[in-house]
């Protein structure tokens, strides 16, 4: 697990880094004494599995403010906020628009720290089968299994689940690069989650919810071959 820690107290940073690295599930720890440096690294697409972020910085913005900024472009990064002031931020934590995993106070207790690391492991296990989308400035994690098929219309793609539809302003050729291999294109305008296929006919893909999706001659052979491979690997 790769961890980033951001706090303006250098002694605290070094101490927490040393303690984190003792845990065998931690593969690396990067420390930042300025949240702006952290933002710069994250915007360069530097990836971490967990972020410990101080709440109280000596400028006009708090850790909650930076947590919301991070959430705008990296919503999948879980954050554990740190503070030495137990009551100052408590009532605001659940109101912030960030990927809140927890809240820990200084001095950090080793038992609590260990529990949070295990919680982070479970978080990633629970979310590894999710696809993150943004609709009307709202970030939504969709479970891969719940995504039945995608339909393209010009520069819009609609994702269909059993209960809802989500429209994204993207090309289907862009989305297929982001989705796992169980999504296969059967037509220039359709991607199908192979988990939902009931049967394949010459011109249609029959889904388990009764929906029929067209299959074109251009994609038919590749689609059928990949579906058979998918079945063998289940």
C-alpha positions as CSV (number, residue, x, y, z in Angstrom):
1,X,0.0,0.0,0.0
2,X,1.4,3.4,-1.1
3,X,0.7,6.1,1.4
4,X,1.0,9.9,1.4
5,X,1.1,12.0,4.5
6,X,0.6,15.8,4.5
7,X,1.2,17.9,7.6
8,X,3.0,21.1,8.3
9,X,4.8,19.6,11.3
10,X,8.0,18.0,10.1
11,X,8.7,16.1,13.3
12,X,5.2,14.6,13.1
13,X,5.7,13.7,9.5
14,X,8.9,11.8,10.1
15,X,7.6,10.0,13.1
16,X,4.4,8.9,11.3
17,X,6.4,7.8,8.3
18,X,8.7,5.7,10.5
19,X,5.7,4.0,12.2
20,X,3.8,3.4,9.0
21,X,6.8,1.7,7.3
22,X,6.9,-0.9,10.1
23,X,3.6,-2.3,8.9
24,X,4.2,-5.1,6.3
25,X,1.2,-4.0,4.1
26,X,2.9,-0.5,3.6
27,X,5.1,-0.5,0.5
28,X,6.0,3.2,0.5
29,X,5.4,6.5,2.3
30,X,5.7,9.9,0.8
31,X,5.6,13.0,3.1
32,X,4.5,16.6,2.3
33,X,4.8,19.6,4.6
34,X,2.8,21.8,2.2
35,X,-0.6,20.7,0.8
36,X,0.1,22.7,-2.4
37,X,3.1,20.4,-3.1
38,X,0.8,17.4,-2.5
39,X,-1.8,18.8,-5.0
40,X,1.0,19.3,-7.6
41,X,2.1,15.7,-7.3
42,X,-1.4,14.3,-7.5
43,X,-2.2,16.4,-10.6
44,X,0.9,14.9,-12.2
45,X,-1.0,11.6,-11.8
46,X,1.1,10.4,-8.9
47,X,-1.0,7.6,-7.3
48,X,-1.4,6.6,-3.7
49,X,-3.7,4.1,-2.0
50,X,-4.3,6.2,1.1
51,X,-3.8,9.8,2.2
52,X,-3.3,11.1,5.8
53,X,-4.2,14.8,5.6
54,X,-3.8,17.4,8.4
55,X,-6.9,19.5,9.0
56,X,-5.2,22.7,10.3
57,X,-2.8,24.5,8.1
58,X,-1.3,27.9,8.7
59,X,-3.0,29.5,5.8
60,X,-6.5,30.5,4.7
61,X,-7.5,26.9,3.7
62,X,-8.1,23.9,5.9
63,X,-7.5,20.2,5.2
64,X,-11.2,20.0,4.4
65,X,-10.7,22.5,1.6
66,X,-7.8,20.5,0.2
67,X,-9.7,17.3,0.6
68,X,-12.5,18.7,-1.6
69,X,-10.0,19.8,-4.2
70,X,-8.5,16.4,-4.4
71,X,-11.9,14.8,-4.6
72,X,-12.6,16.8,-7.8
73,X,-9.9,15.0,-9.8
74,X,-9.1,11.9,-7.8
75,X,-12.3,10.8,-6.1
76,X,-11.0,7.2,-5.6
77,X,-8.3,8.3,-3.1
78,X,-9.4,7.6,0.5
79,X,-8.5,10.3,3.1
80,X,-7.9,10.0,6.8
81,X,-7.9,13.5,8.4
82,X,-5.5,14.2,11.2
83,X,-5.9,16.9,13.9
84,X,-4.6,18.0,17.2
85,X,-7.9,19.8,17.9
86,X,-10.5,17.2,18.6
87,X,-13.6,19.4,18.6
88,X,-12.7,22.1,16.1
89,X,-13.5,20.2,12.9
90,X,-15.6,17.3,14.1
91,X,-19.0,18.6,13.1
92,X,-17.8,19.5,9.6
93,X,-16.2,16.2,8.6
94,X,-19.3,14.5,7.3
95,X,-20.4,17.6,5.4
96,X,-17.3,17.8,3.3
97,X,-17.3,16.5,-0.3
98,X,-14.3,14.2,0.0
99,X,-13.5,10.5,0.1
100,X,-13.6,10.3,3.9
101,X,-12.2,7.1,5.3
102,X,-11.6,8.3,8.9
103,X,-10.5,10.8,11.4
104,X,-7.6,10.4,13.8
105,X,-6.3,12.6,16.5
106,X,-2.7,13.5,17.7
107,X,-0.9,11.9,19.3
108,X,-1.7,9.0,17.0
109,X,-2.3,5.7,18.8
110,X,-0.6,2.7,17.2
111,X,-3.6,0.4,17.6
112,X,-5.9,2.9,15.9
113,X,-3.3,3.4,13.2
114,X,-3.2,-0.3,12.5
115,X,-7.0,-0.5,12.4
116,X,-7.2,2.3,9.9
117,X,-4.6,0.6,7.7
118,X,-6.8,-2.5,7.7
119,X,-9.8,-0.4,6.9
120,X,-8.0,1.0,3.9
121,X,-7.2,-2.5,2.7
122,X,-10.9,-3.4,3.0
123,X,-12.0,-0.2,1.3
124,X,-9.9,-1.0,-1.8
125,X,-11.2,-4.6,-1.8
126,X,-14.8,-3.3,-1.7
127,X,-14.2,-0.7,-4.5
128,X,-12.0,-2.6,-6.8
129,X,-15.0,-3.7,-8.8
130,X,-16.4,-0.1,-9.3
131,X,-16.3,2.3,-12.2
132,X,-16.2,5.9,-11.2
133,X,-18.3,8.3,-13.3
134,X,-19.0,12.0,-13.1
135,X,-22.6,13.2,-13.8
136,X,-23.6,16.9,-13.4
137,X,-20.6,17.5,-11.1
138,X,-21.5,14.5,-9.0
139,X,-19.1,11.7,-8.6
140,X,-20.8,8.3,-8.7
141,X,-19.1,4.8,-8.1
142,X,-21.0,2.2,-10.2
143,X,-20.5,-1.5,-9.5
144,X,-19.2,-3.2,-12.6
145,X,-21.7,-6.0,-12.3
146,X,-24.6,-3.5,-12.2
147,X,-23.6,-2.0,-15.6
148,X,-25.6,-4.0,-18.1
149,X,-24.7,-2.2,-21.4
150,X,-23.6,1.1,-22.8
151,X,-25.2,2.9,-25.8
152,X,-23.6,5.6,-27.8
153,X,-25.5,8.5,-29.4
154,X,-23.2,11.1,-31.1
155,X,-20.9,12.3,-28.3
156,X,-23.0,10.9,-25.5
157,X,-22.9,7.5,-23.9
158,X,-25.7,6.2,-21.7
159,X,-24.9,3.5,-19.1
160,X,-27.8,1.2,-18.4
161,X,-28.3,-0.5,-15.0
162,X,-31.4,-2.3,-13.8
163,X,-32.6,0.7,-11.9
164,X,-31.1,3.8,-13.5
165,X,-29.5,5.3,-16.6
166,X,-26.5,7.6,-16.6
167,X,-25.5,9.8,-19.5
168,X,-21.9,10.8,-20.0
169,X,-20.5,13.3,-22.5
170,X,-17.8,11.0,-23.9
171,X,-17.2,8.8,-26.9
172,X,-17.7,5.1,-26.6
173,X,-14.2,4.6,-28.0
174,X,-12.8,6.5,-25.0
175,X,-14.9,4.5,-22.4
176,X,-13.9,1.1,-23.7
177,X,-10.3,1.9,-22.8
178,X,-11.3,2.5,-19.2
179,X,-13.6,-0.5,-18.7
180,X,-12.5,-4.0,-17.8
181,X,-12.3,-6.7,-20.5
182,X,-15.7,-8.1,-19.7
183,X,-17.2,-5.2,-21.7
184,X,-17.2,-6.1,-25.3
185,X,-18.3,-4.1,-28.3
186,X,-20.9,-5.8,-30.5
187,X,-21.9,-2.8,-32.6
188,X,-20.4,0.7,-33.2
189,X,-23.0,2.1,-30.8
190,X,-23.1,-0.7,-28.1
191,X,-20.9,-2.2,-25.4
192,X,-22.2,-5.2,-23.5
193,X,-21.2,-6.5,-20.1
194,X,-20.7,-10.2,-20.9
195,X,-21.9,-11.1,-17.4
196,X,-25.4,-10.2,-18.6
197,X,-25.5,-12.2,-21.8
198,X,-28.1,-14.9,-22.0
199,X,-27.6,-16.0,-25.6
200,X,-26.2,-14.7,-28.9
201,X,-28.1,-14.9,-32.2
202,X,-27.1,-13.9,-35.6
203,X,-28.2,-10.3,-35.4
204,X,-28.9,-9.8,-31.7
205,X,-27.4,-10.3,-28.2
206,X,-30.0,-11.4,-25.8
207,X,-29.5,-10.2,-22.2
208,X,-30.7,-11.8,-19.0
209,X,-33.0,-8.8,-18.3
210,X,-34.9,-9.5,-21.6
211,X,-33.2,-6.6,-23.5
212,X,-32.0,-7.3,-27.1
213,X,-28.9,-5.5,-28.4
214,X,-28.0,-5.5,-32.1
215,X,-24.8,-7.2,-33.2
216,X,-23.2,-6.0,-36.5
217,X,-21.3,-8.1,-39.0
218,X,-18.2,-6.0,-38.3
219,X,-18.0,-7.0,-34.7
220,X,-19.8,-10.5,-34.7
221,X,-16.8,-12.8,-35.0
222,X,-14.6,-11.0,-32.5
223,X,-17.5,-10.6,-30.1
224,X,-18.4,-14.3,-30.2
225,X,-14.8,-15.4,-29.7
226,X,-14.3,-13.1,-26.7
227,X,-17.6,-14.2,-25.2
228,X,-16.5,-17.9,-25.4
229,X,-13.2,-17.0,-23.8
230,X,-15.1,-15.1,-21.1
231,X,-17.2,-18.2,-20.4
232,X,-14.2,-20.4,-20.0
233,X,-12.7,-18.1,-17.4
234,X,-15.7,-17.8,-15.2
